[in-house]
């Protein structure tokens, strides 16, 4: 069953404690959407609060879904992800990004994993630097050997993203998950992915619209953008926005001069293929430094820096920057869980693929 397409009104992640975050639907733990005034988090009178649609349980999803049919599911996924990320720490951010790209086109349904050369969304321009496909397929193969035709690729990708964040290399939060997603029986076109996936040229209004039409809200947008506290981008991807900010600036879009000079030297020497850390201060820590960077004009991506300048998102940015990292970390966990449950397929709406790269025949 899909969640509603509208609700009331994405990823830059020193020493952060590993948090075990259980975010049961409807819970206001870590503040939830507590930016609103009022003790009930809604801004209204006590007793008048109504649980938003995006916080309600999704029919067909259950934390104990594989308890009997494949009890080792989470252990198998977690072990594989931990091993892969230990061998290549940059893979953690790549798995999170792969998860987001799957969500961005039709919800988390495993469609990004389908391999139809030249046609499926895996071959979109927006997907050209995605990584992690082999890892998901390896996990699927092991699960098929243990629990044949039981665990969907959509559920594997969802769990892998969570475990990448919580891995020792990243030291981000761990949150509980509901399972039961089904895999899409067909694929979305590469053109659809290029149309739907945010790739850096959007305004804040367009980003808000994208999140809201997919069942999330403004706070989710800002919290999930905090995934950029880890990961990298190429000079070719960030150069246009940086040049624009240097020329046009503005108080809230200003590029810190010393940081700008550093980026210019690095990209001039390495060319468009040179990688730059999304968080230049604490690139391997899952903390709130990303938001502090925005406040000081050190946002690498133009779309990230715009979050500070916009009145609808700027308050959240400052709040996460000024509070301890746990405030952002807790909300990130909640928002990732919501993202993983937005517009999913359950029951007879999809299938459980035998291979993540191909539909069943």
C-alpha positions in Angstrom: 0.0 0.0 0.0 1.4 3.4 -0.9 1.5 6.3 1.5 -0.4 9.5 0.6 1.4 11.7 -2.0 0.8 14.9 -0.1 1.7 16.0 3.4 1.6 19.2 5.4 3.9 21.7 4.9 18.0 15.0 0.7 22.4 14.2 1.5 25.9 16.0 3.9 26.3 13.7 7.1 34.2 14.8 16.1 33.7 11.8 17.9 30.0 10.9 17.8 28.5 8.2 20.0 26.7 5.5 18.2 23.1 6.0 18.9 20.5 3.2 19.0 17.5 5.1 17.7 14.2 3.4 17.8 11.8 5.6 15.8 8.4 4.0 16.2 5.7 5.6 14.0 4.1 8.5 15.8 6.9 8.9 18.3 8.2 12.4 19.1 11.6 11.1 20.2 14.5 13.5 19.6 12.0 16.2 18.9 10.5 14.5 15.9 8.8 17.4 14.1 9.1 19.3 17.4 10.2 22.6 15.7 6.6 23.6 15.9 5.4 25.3 19.0 3.2 23.7 21.6 3.7 20.7 23.9 2.1 18.3 21.5 4.4 19.4 18.7 1.5 20.6 16.5 1.3 24.2 17.6 -2.3 23.6 18.8 -4.0 22.8 22.1 -3.3 19.7 24.0 -5.5 16.9 22.8 -6.1 18.4 19.4 -3.0 16.9 17.8 -3.5 14.6 14.8 -0.8 12.3 13.7 0.4 13.4 10.2 -0.1 10.9 7.4 3.7 10.4 7.0 4.0 9.2 10.6 1.2 6.6 10.4 2.2 2.9 10.0 2.3 1.7 6.5 0.0 -1.3 5.9 2.0 -4.3 4.9 5.2 -3.3 6.6 6.2 -4.9 9.9 9.4 -4.9 12.0 8.9 -8.7 12.5 8.1 -9.4 8.9 11.0 -11.8 8.4 11.0 -13.2 12.0 9.9 -16.7 10.9 10.5 -16.7 7.1 14.1 -15.4 7.2 15.3 -14.7 10.8 18.9 -14.1 9.7 18.0 -11.4 7.2 19.3 -8.4 9.2 22.4 -10.3 10.3 23.4 -11.2 6.8 22.9 -7.7 5.4 24.7 -6.1 8.3 27.7 -8.4 8.1 28.1 -7.9 4.4 27.8 -4.1 4.6 30.2 -3.8 7.5 32.8 -5.9 5.6 32.4 -3.8 2.4 32.6 -0.5 4.2 35.6 -1.6 6.2 37.4 -2.3 2.9 36.3 1.0 1.3 34.9 3.6 3.6 33.7 5.8 0.7 31.2 3.1 -0.1 29.0 4.1 2.9 28.0 7.4 1.3 27.5 5.6 -2.0 25.0 3.1 -0.5 23.1 6.0 1.1 23.0 7.8 -2.3 21.9 4.6 -4.1 19.0 4.3 -1.6 18.0 7.9 -2.1 18.0 7.5 -5.9 15.7 4.5 -5.6 13.4 6.5 -3.5 13.4 9.5 -5.8 11.8 7.6 -8.7 8.6 5.9 -7.6 9.6 5.2 -4.0 11.9 2.5 -2.5 11.0 -0.4 -4.9 14.4 -1.7 -6.0 13.9 -0.2 -9.5 17.3 1.5 -9.5 18.9 -2.0 -9.3 17.3 -3.2 -12.6 19.9 -3.6 -15.3 18.4 -2.9 -18.7 21.3 -1.4 -20.7 20.4 2.0 -22.2 16.9 2.0 -20.9 16.4 1.5 -17.1 17.1 4.3 -14.6 20.5 2.8 -13.7 21.6 4.2 -17.1 20.4 7.7 -16.5 22.8 10.6 -16.5 21.7 11.1 -12.9 22.9 7.6 -12.1 26.2 7.6 -13.8 28.3 7.8 -10.6 26.2 5.5 -8.5 28.0 2.6 -6.7 27.0 -0.3 -4.6 25.0 -2.4 -7.1 27.4 -5.4 -6.8 27.2 -5.4 -3.0 23.4 -5.5 -3.0 23.4 -8.3 -5.6 25.9 -10.3 -3.4 23.7 -9.9 -0.4 20.7 -11.0 -2.4 22.5 -14.1 -3.6 23.3 -15.1 0.0 19.8 -14.5 1.1 18.4 -16.6 -1.8 20.6 -19.5 -0.6 19.2 -19.1 3.0 15.6 -18.0 2.3 14.6 -18.6 -1.3 12.2 -16.1 -2.8 11.6 -14.3 0.5 13.5 -11.1 1.0 12.9 -8.3 -1.5 15.7 -6.2 -3.0 13.9 -3.1 -1.8 14.2 -4.3 1.8 17.8 -5.3 1.3 18.7 -1.8 0.0 16.8 -0.2 2.9 18.6 -2.2 5.5 22.0 -1.7 3.7 21.6 2.1 3.8 20.8 2.0 7.6 23.8 -0.4 8.2 26.1 1.8 6.2 25.3 4.8 8.4 25.7 2.8 11.6 28.9 1.1 10.5 32.0 1.6 12.6 33.6 3.6 9.8 30.8 6.2 9.9 29.6 5.9 13.5 26.2 7.2 12.6 22.8 6.2 14.2 21.1 2.9 14.1 17.3 2.8 13.7 14.8 0.0 13.6 13.1 -0.8 10.3 9.8 -2.2 9.2 10.0 -4.7 6.3 7.7 -6.1 3.7 8.5 -3.9 0.7 8.0 -5.5 -2.7 10.1 -5.0 -5.8 8.7 -3.3 -8.8 7.8 -5.6 -11.7 9.0 -3.2 -14.3 11.5 -0.4 -14.6 11.4 3.4 -14.9 13.1 4.8 -17.9 16.5 6.6 -17.8 14.6 9.8 -18.9 12.3 9.5 -16.0 15.2 9.3 -13.5 16.9 12.3 -15.1 13.6 14.2 -14.8 12.8 13.2 -11.2 16.1 12.9 -9.3 17.4 16.2 -7.8 20.9 16.7 -9.2 22.0 20.1 -7.9 20.3 22.7 -10.1 17.0 23.0 -8.1 15.8 25.9 -6.0 14.7 25.3 -2.4 11.1 25.6 -3.6 11.6 22.8 -6.1 13.3 20.6 -3.4 10.5 21.2 -1.0 8.0 20.4 -3.6 9.9 17.2 -4.5 9.9 16.0 -0.9 6.3 16.9 -0.2 4.9 15.1 -3.2 6.9 12.1 -2.1 5.4 12.0 1.4 8.1 13.9 3.4 8.4 17.5 4.8 10.7 20.4 5.1 12.4 19.2 8.2 13.1 15.9 6.4 14.7 17.8 3.5 17.1 19.6 5.8 17.9 16.6 8.0 18.5 14.3 5.0 20.7 16.9 3.4 22.9 16.4 6.4 24.0 13.1 4.8 26.6 15.4 3.1 28.5 15.4 6.3 30.3 12.4 4.7 31.0 11.6 1.0 32.6 13.4 -1.9 31.7 15.3 -5.1 33.7 16.0 -8.2 35.1 19.4 -9.1 33.1 19.2 -12.3 29.9 18.9 -10.4 30.5 21.8 -7.9 32.4 24.3 -10.0 29.5 26.1 -11.6 27.7 26.8 -8.3 30.9 27.9 -6.6 31.7 30.3 -9.4 28.2 31.7 -9.3 28.4 32.3 -5.5 31.8 34.0 -5.9 30.4 36.4 -8.5 26.9 37.1 -7.1 27.3 36.2 -3.4 24.8 37.8 -1.1 25.1 37.6 2.7 23.7 34.1 3.0 25.1 32.6 -0.2 28.6 34.0 0.4 31.5 31.7 -0.2 34.1 31.8 2.5 37.2 33.4 0.8 39.8 31.0 2.2 37.7 28.0 1.5 37.0 29.2 -2.0 40.7 29.8 -2.7 41.4 26.2 -1.5 38.8 24.7 -3.8 40.0 26.8 -6.7 43.6 25.5 -6.3 42.5 21.9 -5.8 40.2 21.8 -8.8 42.6 23.7 -11.0 45.3 21.1 -10.2 43.1 18.0 -10.4 40.6 19.0 -13.1 36.9 18.2 -13.2 37.5 14.6 -12.1 39.1 15.6 -8.8 37.2 14.7 -5.7 36.4 17.2 -3.0 35.0 16.3 0.5 31.4 17.4 1.0 32.3 18.4 4.6 35.8 19.9 4.5 36.1 20.2 8.3 35.2 16.7 9.6 34.8 14.6 6.4 34.8 11.2 8.1 32.6 12.1 11.1 28.8 11.8 11.1 28.1 15.0 13.0 26.5 18.4 12.6 29.6 20.1 11.1 27.8 20.2 7.7 25.4 22.7 9.1 28.1 24.8 10.8 29.8 24.9 7.4 26.7 26.4 5.8 26.5 29.1 8.5 30.1 30.0 7.8 29.8 30.0 4.0 31.6 26.7 3.5 28.9 24.7 1.9 30.4 22.8 -1.1 27.1 22.4 -3.0 25.2 25.4 -4.1 21.9 23.7 -3.3 23.1 23.0 0.3 24.1 26.7 0.9 20.7 27.8 -0.3 19.1 25.9 2.6 20.6 28.6 4.9 19.4 31.5 2.8 15.8 30.3 2.5 13.5 31.3 5.4 11.6 28.0 5.3 14.8 25.9 5.8 17.3 28.3 7.4 15.8 27.9 10.9 16.4 24.2 10.8 20.0 24.7 9.5 20.8 27.1 12.3 19.2 24.9 14.9 21.2 21.8 13.9 24.4 24.0 13.7 23.9 25.4 17.2 22.7 22.2 19.0 24.8 19.2 19.9 25.2 16.7 17.0 22.6 14.3 18.6 19.7 16.6 17.6 20.6 16.3 13.9 21.5 12.6 14.3 18.2 11.7 15.9 16.2 13.5 13.3 18.2 12.0 10.4 17.4 8.5 11.7 13.6 9.4 11.8 13.7 11.0 8.4 15.6 8.0 6.8 13.0 5.7 8.2 10.2 7.8 6.8 12.0 8.0 3.4 12.2 4.2 3.4 8.4 3.9 3.9 7.2 6.5 1.5 5.2 5.2 -1.5 6.4 1.7 -1.2 4.9 -1.4 -2.8 3.5 -4.1 -0.5 1.4 -7.2 -0.8 0.4 -8.0 -4.4 1.6 -4.6 -5.7 5.1 -6.0 -6.5 7.2 -9.1 -6.4 10.3 -10.6 -4.6 12.9 -10.7 -7.3 15.3 -13.7 -7.6 18.0 -11.3 -8.8 18.0 -7.6 -8.0 19.1 -6.8 -11.5 16.3 -8.5 -13.3 12.5 -8.9 -12.9 11.1 -12.4 -12.5 9.9 -14.2 -15.6 
